[in-house]
Amino acid sequence: MGLRKLVGIRSRSAAHAGGRRQQRGVSLLGLLFWGVVVAFAGVVAARVLPTVLEFYTIQRVVDRIAASNPATVPAVRADFERAQQVEYSMVSVAPKDLVVTKENDKLQISFAYDKQIELGGPVFLLIKYAGRSR
């Protein structure tokens, strides 16, 4: 009886003698594939994020204007134009694009616009934004 058997340590060849264990992990081609996928997703996210932020800025301004309850449609458009001078990121909607209605004695302002994002070459991503005051 050897010392290994007495202590319970198996030799390396004895551990692998029962069968070959399969290695786990990612191959180089798999790593390259996932790198390309993550990079593409990052580029798309970097190009889409500013448009999403612009939409939420426009939505916030429209909600604020509707809450102040201006008396006329030109007053709504003038308020929006003033907000555009402060918020330089709102370029997709002009004051004339706002649709102003009155429902149950409450002012409703709605807007809609499309944003095309070039992804590369002839490939574009079209996002349709639409919002309404709360």
DRENTORKOL-3810 file (N, C-alpha, C; in nm, 4 decimals):
REM DRENTORKOL-3810
@n.u->0.0835; n.v->-0.1160; n.w->0.0000; ca.u->0.0000; ca.v->0.0000; ca.w->0.0000; c.u->0.0883; c.v->0.1228; c.w->0.0000
@n.u->0.0652; n.v->0.2036; n.w->-0.0980; ca.u->0.1465; ca.v->0.3237; ca.w->-0.1061; c.u->0.0862; c.v->0.4345; c.w->-0.0219
@n.u->0.1645; n.v->0.5366; n.w->-0.0096; ca.u->0.1226; ca.v->0.6524; ca.w->0.0688; c.u->0.0004; c.v->0.7193; c.w->0.0072
@n.u->-0.0059; n.v->0.7204; n.w->-0.1234; ca.u->-0.1200; ca.v->0.7824; ca.w->-0.1917; c.u->-0.2499; c.v->0.7090; c.w->-0.1597
@n.u->-0.2456; n.v->0.5812; n.w->-0.1595; ca.u->-0.3651; ca.v->0.5034; ca.w->-0.1319; c.u->-0.4069; c.v->0.5196; c.w->0.0133
@n.u->-0.3131; n.v->0.5282; n.w->0.1008; ca.u->-0.3400; ca.v->0.5426; ca.w->0.2416; c.u->-0.4059; c.v->0.6774; c.w->0.2716
@n.u->-0.3581; n.v->0.7838; n.w->0.2086; ca.u->-0.4109; ca.v->0.9180; ca.w->0.2337; c.u->-0.5362; c.v->0.9433; c.w->0.1501
@n.u->-0.5565; n.v->0.8751; n.w->0.0428; ca.u->-0.6748; ca.v->0.8919; ca.w->-0.0404; c.u->-0.6513; c.v->0.9830; c.w->-0.1594
@n.u->-0.5278; n.v->1.0074; n.w->-0.1952; ca.u->-0.4965; ca.v->1.0910; ca.w->-0.3104; c.u->-0.4830; c.v->1.0014; c.w->-0.4311
@n.u->-0.5554; n.v->1.0406; n.w->-0.5341; ca.u->-0.5469; ca.v->0.9628; ca.w->-0.6579; c.u->-0.4470; c.v->1.0294; c.w->-0.7490
@n.u->-0.3780; n.v->0.9501; n.w->-0.8221; ca.u->-0.2814; ca.v->1.0065; ca.w->-0.9162; c.u->-0.3567; c.v->1.0658; c.w->-1.0350
@n.u->-0.2887; n.v->1.1513; n.w->-1.1070; ca.u->-0.3499; ca.v->1.2204; ca.w->-1.2199; c.u->-0.3982; c.v->1.1209; c.w->-1.3250
@n.u->-0.3218; n.v->1.0212; n.w->-1.3524; ca.u->-0.3618; ca.v->0.9243; ca.w->-1.4540; c.u->-0.4803; c.v->0.8415; c.w->-1.4058
@n.u->-0.4893; n.v->0.8172; n.w->-1.2774; ca.u->-0.6013; ca.v->0.7402; ca.w->-1.2241; c.u->-0.7306; c.v->0.8217; c.w->-1.2285
@n.u->-0.7219; n.v->0.9541; n.w->-1.2126; ca.u->-0.8405; ca.v->1.0389; ca.w->-1.2140; c.u->-0.9013; c.v->1.0459; c.w->-1.3531
@n.u->-0.8190; n.v->1.0423; n.w->-1.4553; ca.u->-0.8674; ca.v->1.0541; ca.w->-1.5925; c.u->-0.8806; c.v->0.9193; c.w->-1.6627
@n.u->-0.8499; n.v->0.8128; n.w->-1.5932; ca.u->-0.8547; ca.v->0.6826; ca.w->-1.6561; c.u->-0.9988; c.v->0.6392; c.w->-1.6837
@n.u->-1.0954; n.v->0.6843; n.w->-1.6026; ca.u->-1.2339; ca.v->0.6432; ca.w->-1.6178; c.u->-1.2989; c.v->0.7035; c.w->-1.7415
@n.u->-1.2528; n.v->0.8094; n.w->-1.7917; ca.u->-1.3110; ca.v->0.8740; ca.w->-1.9082; c.u->-1.2563; c.v->1.0151; c.w->-1.9229
@n.u->-1.2589; n.v->1.0610; n.w->-2.0423; ca.u->-1.2047; ca.v->1.1941; ca.w->-2.0681; c.u->-1.3119; c.v->1.2977; c.w->-2.0383
@n.u->-1.2776; n.v->1.3937; n.w->-1.9540; ca.u->-1.3718; ca.v->1.5008; ca.w->-1.9225; c.u->-1.3642; c.v->1.6058; c.w->-2.0322
@n.u->-1.4790; n.v->1.6573; n.w->-2.0678; ca.u->-1.4839; ca.v->1.7550; ca.w->-2.1752; c.u->-1.4520; c.v->1.8932; c.w->-2.1199
@n.u->-1.3750; n.v->1.9669; n.w->-2.1964; ca.u->-1.3411; ca.v->2.1027; ca.w->-2.1555; c.u->-1.4600; c.v->2.1940; c.w->-2.1776
@n.u->-1.4703; n.v->2.2953; n.w->-2.0943; ca.u->-1.5791; ca.v->2.3909; ca.w->-2.1064; c.u->-1.5187; c.v->2.5285; c.w->-2.1299
@n.u->-1.5930; n.v->2.6128; n.w->-2.2011; ca.u->-1.5442; ca.v->2.7476; ca.w->-2.2269; c.u->-1.5845; c.v->2.7922; c.w->-2.3657
@n.u->-1.5298; n.v->2.9029; n.w->-2.4066; ca.u->-1.5626; ca.v->2.9630; ca.w->-2.5350; c.u->-1.4408; c.v->2.9529; c.w->-2.6258
@n.u->-1.4648; n.v->2.9124; n.w->-2.7482; ca.u->-1.3545; ca.v->2.9048; ca.w->-2.8430; c.u->-1.3221; c.v->3.0442; c.w->-2.8949
@n.u->-1.2163; n.v->3.0568; n.w->-2.9678; ca.u->-1.1757; ca.v->3.1862; ca.w->-3.0234; c.u->-1.2802; c.v->3.2371; c.w->-3.1222
@n.u->-1.3344; n.v->3.1483; n.w->-3.2056; ca.u->-1.4383; ca.v->3.1904; ca.w->-3.2996; c.u->-1.5654; c.v->3.2327; c.w->-3.2259
@n.u->-1.5997; n.v->3.1623; n.w->-3.1214; ca.u->-1.7153; ca.v->3.2006; ca.w->-3.0403; c.u->-1.6945; c.v->3.3360; c.w->-2.9746
@n.u->-1.5745; n.v->3.3597; n.w->-2.9259; ca.u->-1.5418; ca.v->3.4887; ca.w->-2.8646; c.u->-1.5507; c.v->3.6013; c.w->-2.9677
@n.u->-1.5002; n.v->3.5782; n.w->-3.0875; ca.u->-1.5090; ca.v->3.6793; ca.w->-3.1932; c.u->-1.6537; c.v->3.7057; c.w->-3.2330
@n.u->-1.7335; n.v->3.6000; n.w->-3.2453; ca.u->-1.8748; ca.v->3.6161; ca.w->-3.2797; c.u->-1.9471; c.v->3.7019; c.w->-3.1763
@n.u->-1.9316; n.v->3.6677; n.w->-3.0479; ca.u->-1.9991; ca.v->3.7437; ca.w->-2.9437; c.u->-1.9440; c.v->3.8849; c.w->-2.9328
@n.u->-1.8169; n.v->3.9034; n.w->-2.9636; ca.u->-1.7604; ca.v->4.0385; ca.w->-2.9657; c.u->-1.8251; c.v->4.1247; c.w->-3.0720
@n.u->-1.8483; n.v->4.0679; n.w->-3.1908; ca.u->-1.9139; ca.v->4.1409; ca.w->-3.2993; c.u->-2.0591; c.v->4.1717; c.w->-3.2619
@n.u->-2.1291; n.v->4.0769; n.w->-3.2030; ca.u->-2.2681; ca.v->4.0985; ca.w->-3.1627; c.u->-2.2776; c.v->4.2093; c.w->-3.0578
@n.u->-2.1916; n.v->4.2059; n.w->-2.9582; ca.u->-2.1935; ca.v->4.3078; ca.w->-2.8523; c.u->-2.1550; c.v->4.4444; c.w->-2.9094
@n.u->-2.0582; n.v->4.4493; n.w->-3.0001; ca.u->-2.0184; ca.v->4.5764; ca.w->-3.0605; c.u->-2.1317; c.v->4.6353; c.w->-3.1437
@n.u->-2.2009; n.v->4.5521; n.w->-3.2216; ca.u->-2.3129; ca.v->4.6005; ca.w->-3.3020; c.u->-2.4247; c.v->4.6528; c.w->-3.2123
@n.u->-2.4554; n.v->4.5787; n.w->-3.1057; ca.u->-2.5588; ca.v->4.6235; ca.w->-3.0120; c.u->-2.5183; c.v->4.7550; c.w->-2.9458
@n.u->-2.3914; n.v->4.7724; n.w->-2.9170; ca.u->-2.3434; ca.v->4.8971; ca.w->-2.8577; c.u->-2.3559; c.v->5.0145; c.w->-2.9529
@n.u->-2.3257; n.v->4.9926; n.w->-3.0802; ca.u->-2.3392; ca.v->5.0997; ca.w->-3.1798; c.u->-2.4853; c.v->5.1385; c.w->-3.1972
@n.u->-2.5736; n.v->5.0409; n.w->-3.2058; ca.u->-2.7168; ca.v->5.0701; ca.w->-3.2194; c.u->-2.7670; c.v->5.1454; c.w->-3.0963
@n.u->-2.7293; n.v->5.1011; n.w->-2.9778; ca.u->-2.7724; ca.v->5.1685; ca.w->-2.8553; c.u->-2.7200; c.v->5.3113; c.w->-2.8487
@n.u->-2.5962; n.v->5.3327; n.w->-2.8916; ca.u->-2.5377; ca.v->5.4669; ca.w->-2.8891; c.u->-2.6080; c.v->5.5609; c.w->-2.9867
@n.u->-2.6616; n.v->5.5085; n.w->-3.0934; ca.u->-2.7323; ca.v->5.5930; ca.w->-3.1897; c.u->-2.8793; c.v->5.6122; c.w->-3.1543
@n.u->-2.9386; n.v->5.5179; n.w->-3.0833; ca.u->-3.0803; ca.v->5.5262; ca.w->-3.0475; c.u->-3.1010; c.v->5.6078; c.w->-2.9192
@n.u->-3.0106; n.v->5.5988; n.w->-2.8254; ca.u->-3.0275; ca.v->5.6641; ca.w->-2.6956; c.u->-3.0547; c.v->5.8149; c.w->-2.7062
@n.u->-2.9845; n.v->5.8920; n.w->-2.7884; ca.u->-3.0171; ca.v->6.0351; ca.w->-2.7969; c.u->-3.1590; c.v->6.0626; c.w->-2.8461
@n.u->-3.2119; n.v->5.9795; n.w->-2.9341; ca.u->-3.3489; ca.v->6.0010; ca.w->-2.9819; c.u->-3.4507; c.v->5.9699; c.w->-2.8729
@n.u->-3.4219; n.v->5.8699; n.w->-2.7914; ca.u->-3.5108; ca.v->5.8362; ca.w->-2.6801; c.u->-3.5093; c.v->5.9497; c.w->-2.5774
@n.u->-3.3918; n.v->6.0036; n.w->-2.5488; ca.u->-3.3825; ca.v->6.1157; ca.w->-2.4549; c.u->-3.4554; c.v->6.2383; c.w->-2.5085
@n.u->-3.4454; n.v->6.2620; n.w->-2.6390; ca.u->-3.5175; ca.v->6.3739; ca.w->-2.6999; c.u->-3.6687; c.v->6.3549; c.w->-2.6843
@n.u->-3.7183; n.v->6.2333; n.w->-2.7072; ca.u->-3.8607; ca.v->6.2059; ca.w->-2.6920; c.u->-3.9074; c.v->6.2363; c.w->-2.5499
@n.u->-3.8318; n.v->6.1891; n.w->-2.4494; ca.u->-3.8728; ca.v->6.2130; ca.w->-2.3117; c.u->-3.8642; c.v->6.3613; c.w->-2.2747
@n.u->-3.7719; n.v->6.4350; n.w->-2.3332; ca.u->-3.7653; ca.v->6.5790; ca.w->-2.3109; c.u->-3.8882; c.v->6.6475; c.w->-2.3684
@n.u->-3.9249; n.v->6.6113; n.w->-2.4904; ca.u->-4.0450; ca.v->6.6683; ca.w->-2.5531; c.u->-4.1682; c.v->6.6326; c.w->-2.4714
@n.u->-4.1770; n.v->6.5091; n.w->-2.4260; ca.u->-4.2910; ca.v->6.4647; ca.w->-2.3452; c.u->-4.3006; c.v->6.5456; c.w->-2.2161
@n.u->-4.1880; n.v->6.5680; n.w->-2.1510; ca.u->-4.1864; ca.v->6.6444; ca.w->-2.0260; c.u->-4.2326; c.v->6.7887; c.w->-2.0497
@n.u->-4.1861; n.v->6.8514; n.w->-2.1593; ca.u->-4.2250; ca.v->6.9889; ca.w->-2.1916; c.u->-4.3744; c.v->6.9964; c.w->-2.2227
@n.u->-4.4237; n.v->6.9013; n.w->-2.3000; ca.u->-4.5659; ca.v->6.8998; ca.w->-2.3350; c.u->-4.6516; c.v->6.8816; c.w->-2.2092
@n.u->-4.6101; n.v->6.7946; n.w->-2.1182; ca.u->-4.6845; ca.v->6.7760; ca.w->-1.9932; c.u->-4.6856; c.v->6.9042; c.w->-1.9099
@n.u->-4.5714; n.v->6.9722; n.w->-1.9058; ca.u->-4.5628; ca.v->7.0967; ca.w->-1.8290; c.u->-4.6521; c.v->7.2045; c.w->-1.8891
@n.u->-4.6530; n.v->7.2152; n.w->-2.0212; ca.u->-4.7372; ca.v->7.3159; ca.w->-2.0873; c.u->-4.8849; c.v->7.2837; c.w->-2.0653
@n.u->-4.9228; n.v->7.1577; n.w->-2.0773; ca.u->-5.0632; ca.v->7.1193; ca.w->-2.0578; c.u->-5.1076; c.v->7.1432; c.w->-1.9136
@n.u->-5.0185; n.v->7.1246; n.w->-1.8186; ca.u->-5.0529; ca.v->7.1465; ca.w->-1.6782; c.u->-5.0760; c.v->7.2944; c.w->-1.6491
@n.u->-5.0058; n.v->7.3825; n.w->-1.7227; ca.u->-5.0252; ca.v->7.5263; ca.w->-1.7010; c.u->-5.1552; c.v->7.5762; c.w->-1.7635
@n.u->-5.2179; n.v->7.4961; n.w->-1.8496; ca.u->-5.3479; ca.v->7.5225; ca.w->-1.9114; c.u->-5.3559; c.v->7.6593; c.w->-1.9805
@n.u->-5.2774; n.v->7.6790; n.w->-2.0877; ca.u->-5.2848; ca.v->7.8056; ca.w->-2.1600; c.u->-5.4221; c.v->7.8241; c.w->-2.2251
@n.u->-5.4584; n.v->7.9484; n.w->-2.2498; ca.u->-5.5940; ca.v->7.9790; ca.w->-2.2978; c.u->-5.6128; c.v->7.9487; c.w->-2.4456
@n.u->-5.5089; n.v->7.9678; n.w->-2.5278; ca.u->-5.5255; ca.v->7.9533; ca.w->-2.6728; c.u->-5.4193; c.v->7.8605; c.w->-2.7304
@n.u->-5.4459; n.v->7.8168; n.w->-2.8533; ca.u->-5.3500; ca.v->7.7318; ca.w->-2.9243; c.u->-5.2209; c.v->7.8086; c.w->-2.9536
@n.u->-5.2272; n.v->7.9359; n.w->-2.9984; ca.u->-5.1022; ca.v->8.0096; ca.w->-3.0186; c.u->-5.0205; c.v->8.0244; c.w->-2.8895
@n.u->-5.0858; n.v->8.0307; n.w->-2.7748; ca.u->-5.0132; ca.v->8.0380; ca.w->-2.6479; c.u->-4.9391; c.v->7.9070; c.w->-2.6202
@n.u->-5.0024; n.v->7.7961; n.w->-2.6543; ca.u->-4.9360; ca.v->7.6649; ca.w->-2.6383; c.u->-4.8126; c.v->7.6590; c.w->-2.7266
@n.u->-4.8271; n.v->7.7008; n.w->-2.8496; ca.u->-4.7140; ca.v->7.6956; ca.w->-2.9436; c.u->-4.6037; c.v->7.7924; c.w->-2.9036
@n.u->-4.6401; n.v->7.9075; n.w->-2.8504; ca.u->-4.5391; ca.v->8.0034; ca.w->-2.8041; c.u->-4.4627; c.v->7.9474; c.w->-2.6840
@n.u->-4.5339; n.v->7.8815; n.w->-2.5922; ca.u->-4.4672; ca.v->7.8181; ca.w->-2.4776; c.u->-4.3713; c.v->7.7084; c.w->-2.5233
@n.u->-4.4145; n.v->7.6319; n.w->-2.6217; ca.u->-4.3285; ca.v->7.5248; ca.w->-2.6725; c.u->-4.2053; c.v->7.5838; c.w->-2.7414
@n.u->-4.2241; n.v->7.6913; n.w->-2.8146; ca.u->-4.1101; ca.v->7.7545; ca.w->-2.8822; c.u->-4.0099; c.v->7.8101; c.w->-2.7808
@n.u->-4.0585; n.v->7.8669; n.w->-2.6725; ca.u->-3.9686; ca.v->7.9149; ca.w->-2.5664; c.u->-3.8920; c.v->7.7986; c.w->-2.5046
@n.u->-3.9612; n.v->7.6869; n.w->-2.4842; ca.u->-3.8948; ca.v->7.5689; ca.w->-2.4279; c.u->-3.7898; c.v->7.5145; c.w->-2.5243
@n.u->-3.8159; n.v->7.5249; n.w->-2.6540; ca.u->-3.7180; ca.v->7.4796; ca.w->-2.7534; c.u->-3.5924; c.v->7.5646; c.w->-2.7505
@n.u->-3.6055; n.v->7.6924; n.w->-2.7210; ca.u->-3.4887; ca.v->7.7792; ca.w->-2.7143; c.u->-3.4013; c.v->7.7434; c.w->-2.5948
@n.u->-3.4620; n.v->7.6901; n.w->-2.4895; ca.u->-3.3860; ca.v->7.6498; ca.w->-2.3715; c.u->-3.3313; c.v->7.5085; c.w->-2.3889
@n.u->-3.4164; n.v->7.4169; n.w->-2.4331; ca.u->-3.3782; ca.v->7.2764; ca.w->-2.4537; c.u->-3.3317; c.v->7.2592; c.w->-2.5973
@n.u->-3.2032; n.v->7.2696; n.w->-2.6192; ca.u->-3.1484; ca.v->7.2639; ca.w->-2.7548; c.u->-3.1649; c.v->7.1275; c.w->-2.8208
@n.u->-3.1976; n.v->7.0233; n.w->-2.7436; ca.u->-3.2055; ca.v->6.8883; ca.w->-2.8002; c.u->-3.3390; c.v->6.8603; c.w->-2.8687
@n.u->-3.4362; n.v->6.9495; n.w->-2.8568; ca.u->-3.5672; ca.v->6.9254; ca.w->-2.9172; c.u->-3.5694; c.v->6.9832; c.w->-3.0585
@n.u->-3.5309; n.v->6.9020; n.w->-3.1555; ca.u->-3.5262; ca.v->6.9494; ca.w->-3.2941; c.u->-3.6229; c.v->6.8742; c.w->-3.3848
@n.u->-3.6812; n.v->6.7673; n.w->-3.3374; ca.u->-3.7656; ca.v->6.6837; ca.w->-3.4227; c.u->-3.9096; c.v->6.7322; c.w->-3.4320
@n.u->-3.9526; n.v->6.8108; n.w->-3.3369; ca.u->-4.0901; ca.v->6.8598; ca.w->-3.3351; c.u->-4.0876; c.v->7.0116; c.w->-3.3335
@n.u->-4.1616; n.v->7.0707; n.w->-3.4253; ca.u->-4.1765; ca.v->7.2163; ca.w->-3.4297; c.u->-4.3079; c.v->7.2531; c.w->-3.3613
@n.u->-4.3224; n.v->7.3775; n.w->-3.3191; ca.u->-4.4492; ca.v->7.4177; ca.w->-3.2554; c.u->-4.5708; c.v->7.3936; c.w->-3.3446
@n.u->-4.5558; n.v->7.4059; n.w->-3.4754; ca.u->-4.6693; ca.v->7.3826; ca.w->-3.5658; c.u->-4.7079; c.v->7.2348; c.w->-3.5742
@n.u->-4.6211; n.v->7.1441; n.w->-3.5284; ca.u->-4.6499; ca.v->7.0002; ca.w->-3.5321; c.u->-4.7364; c.v->6.9544; c.w->-3.4151
@n.u->-4.7558; n.v->7.0388; n.w->-3.3169; ca.u->-4.8363; ca.v->7.0017; ca.w->-3.2009; c.u->-4.9842; c.v->7.0025; c.w->-3.2365
@n.u->-5.0561; n.v->6.9013; n.w->-3.1909; ca.u->-5.2003; ca.v->6.8938; ca.w->-3.2104; c.u->-5.2642; c.v->6.9233; c.w->-3.0750
@n.u->-5.3365; n.v->7.0346; n.w->-3.0684; ca.u->-5.3940; ca.v->7.0794; ca.w->-2.9424; c.u->-5.5452; c.v->7.0595; c.w->-2.9468
@n.u->-5.5982; n.v->6.9860; n.w->-2.8497; ca.u->-5.7428; ca.v->6.9623; ca.w->-2.8398; c.u->-5.7857; c.v->6.9848; c.w->-2.6955
@n.u->-5.9151; n.v->6.9885; n.w->-2.6769; ca.u->-5.9693; ca.v->7.0033; ca.w->-2.5420; c.u->-6.0643; c.v->6.8871; c.w->-2.5175
@n.u->-6.0393; n.v->6.8122; n.w->-2.4119; ca.u->-6.1228; ca.v->6.6986; ca.w->-2.3756; c.u->-6.1641; c.v->6.7131; c.w->-2.2303
@n.u->-6.2945; n.v->6.7179; n.w->-2.2067; ca.u->-6.3485; ca.v->6.7315; ca.w->-2.0711; c.u->-6.2895; c.v->6.8530; c.w->-1.9989
@n.u->-6.2870; n.v->6.9652; n.w->-2.0674; ca.u->-6.2318; ca.v->7.0904; ca.w->-2.0144; c.u->-6.0856; c.v->7.0795; c.w->-1.9742
@n.u->-6.0154; n.v->6.9826; n.w->-2.0301; ca.u->-5.8726; ca.v->6.9684; ca.w->-2.0031; c.u->-5.7987; c.v->6.9742; c.w->-2.1354
@n.u->-5.6897; n.v->7.0475; n.w->-2.1378; ca.u->-5.6097; ca.v->7.0654; ca.w->-2.2583; c.u->-5.5293; c.v->6.9386; c.w->-2.2867
@n.u->-5.5372; n.v->6.8888; n.w->-2.4092; ca.u->-5.4594; ca.v->6.7720; ca.w->-2.4525; c.u->-5.3674; c.v->6.8147; c.w->-2.5661
@n.u->-5.2397; n.v->6.7892; n.w->-2.5505; ca.u->-5.1407; ca.v->6.8197; ca.w->-2.6541; c.u->-5.0802; c.v->6.6880; c.w->-2.6985
@n.u->-5.0824; n.v->6.6630; n.w->-2.8281; ca.u->-5.0220; ca.v->6.5400; ca.w->-2.8800; c.u->-4.9245; c.v->6.5736; c.w->-2.9918
@n.u->-4.8340; n.v->6.4820; n.w->-3.0152; ca.u->-4.7321; ca.v->6.4994; ca.w->-3.1184; c.u->-4.6891; c.v->6.3619; c.w->-3.1673
@n.u->-4.6367; n.v->6.3586; n.w->-3.2878; ca.u->-4.5848; ca.v->6.2340; ca.w->-3.3454; c.u->-4.4785; c.v->6.2700; c.w->-3.4480
@n.u->-4.3754; n.v->6.1880; n.w->-3.4542; ca.u->-4.2699; ca.v->6.2097; ca.w->-3.5530; c.u->-4.1928; c.v->6.0802; c.w->-3.5745
@n.u->-4.1233; n.v->6.0743; n.w->-3.6863; ca.u->-4.0398; ca.v->5.9589; ca.w->-3.7210; c.u->-3.8937; c.v->5.9992; c.w->-3.7113
@n.u->-3.8112; n.v->5.9044; n.w->-3.6728; ca.u->-3.6679; ca.v->5.9283; ca.w->-3.6655; c.u->-3.5986; c.v->5.8154; c.w->-3.7395
@n.u->-3.5170; n.v->5.8504; n.w->-3.8399; ca.u->-3.4384; ca.v->5.7512; ca.w->-3.9141; c.u->-3.2956; c.v->5.7563; c.w->-3.8646
@n.u->-3.2426; n.v->5.6406; n.w->-3.8315; ca.u->-3.1065; ca.v->5.6298; ca.w->-3.7825; c.u->-3.0286; c.v->5.5431; c.w->-3.8797
@n.u->-2.9215; n.v->5.5981; n.w->-3.9353; ca.u->-2.8395; ca.v->5.5221; ca.w->-4.0299; c.u->-2.7495; c.v->5.4271; c.w->-3.9526
@n.u->-2.7577; n.v->5.3002; n.w->-3.9860; ca.u->-2.6748; ca.v->5.1999; ca.w->-3.9203; c.u->-2.5497; c.v->5.1690; c.w->-4.0006
@n.u->-2.5539; n.v->5.1939; n.w->-4.1282; ca.u->-2.4373; ca.v->5.1690; ca.w->-4.2125; c.u->-2.4799; c.v->5.1350; c.w->-4.3527
@n.u->-2.4252; n.v->5.2071; n.w->-4.4491; ca.u->-2.4594; ca.v->5.1807; ca.w->-4.5886; c.u->-2.6058; c.v->5.2067; c.w->-4.6146
@n.u->-2.6734; n.v->5.1128; n.w->-4.6775; ca.u->-2.8145; ca.v->5.1335; ca.w->-4.7088; c.u->-2.9101; c.v->5.0890; c.w->-4.5969
@n.u->-2.8573; n.v->5.0602; n.w->-4.4794; ca.u->-2.9395; ca.v->5.0076; ca.w->-4.3703; c.u->-2.9762; c.v->5.1205; c.w->-4.2744
@n.u->-3.1079; n.v->5.1388; n.w->-4.2514; ca.u->-3.1577; ca.v->5.2406; ca.w->-4.1604; c.u->-3.2504; c.v->5.1759; c.w->-4.0587
@n.u->-3.2585; n.v->5.2389; n.w->-3.9437; ca.u->-3.3527; ca.v->5.1987; ca.w->-3.8399; c.u->-3.4563; c.v->5.3096; c.w->-3.8291
@n.u->-3.5847; n.v->5.2760; n.w->-3.8455; ca.u->-3.6923; ca.v->5.3743; ca.w->-3.8390; c.u->-3.7650; c.v->5.3570; c.w->-3.7052
@n.u->-3.7713; n.v->5.4670; n.w->-3.6293; ca.u->-3.8417; ca.v->5.4658; ca.w->-3.5017; c.u->-3.9539; c.v->5.5688; c.w->-3.5110
@n.u->-4.0749; n.v->5.5275; n.w->-3.4774; ca.u->-4.1907; ca.v->5.6174; ca.w->-3.4800; c.u->-4.2249; c.v->5.6535; c.w->-3.3362
@n.u->-4.2114; n.v->5.7813; n.w->-3.3047; ca.u->-4.2436; ca.v->5.8308; ca.w->-3.1717; c.u->-4.3786; c.v->5.8998; c.w->-3.1745
@n.u->-4.4566; n.v->5.8808; n.w->-3.0712; ca.u->-4.5855; ca.v->5.9497; ca.w->-3.0559; c.u->-4.6076; c.v->5.9725; c.w->-2.9067
@n.u->-4.6540; n.v->6.0908; n.w->-2.8732; ca.u->-4.6755; ca.v->6.1231; ca.w->-2.7331; c.u->-4.7998; c.v->6.2081; c.w->-2.7156
@n.u->-4.8441; n.v->6.2134; n.w->-2.5915; ca.u->-4.9645; ca.v->6.2877; ca.w->-2.5584; c.u->-4.9530; c.v->6.3356; c.w->-2.4147
@n.u->-5.0024; n.v->6.4536; n.w->-2.3886; ca.u->-4.9948; ca.v->6.5060; ca.w->-2.2524; c.u->-5.0822; c.v->6.4219; c.w->-2.1594
@n.u->-5.0413; n.v->6.4188; n.w->-2.0363; ca.u->-5.1135; ca.v->6.3368; ca.w->-1.9379; c.u->-5.2116; c.v->6.4190; c.w->-1.8615
END
